[in-house]
Amino acid sequence: MDLFRVVKQAWEPGDTREVESTRLEKQLGVEYDSYRRVYLADGREWTIAGQIAKEDGRKYYILECVG
């Protein structure tokens, strides 16, 4: 099972998605390229565009597709 999977399957630069912070920290379904400072997931490159906190106390990052 792909833990990083969402309903949308076709991503274009500029698209955004919310990802729970623990998934990025544990690199579940995503890799981090520290040289280029991008996350690699679903065949695309992503950067952190922001973060939000939900009512239940969990933190989410907003990832933006950059390529």
Secondary structure as UniProt FT lines:
FT   TURN            3..4
FT   TURN            13..14
FT   STRAND          16..20
FT   HELIX           21..25
FT   TURN            26..27
FT   STRAND          31..33
FT   TURN            34..37
FT   STRAND          38..41
FT   TURN            42..43
FT   STRAND          44..53
FT   TURN            55..56
FT   STRAND          59..65
//
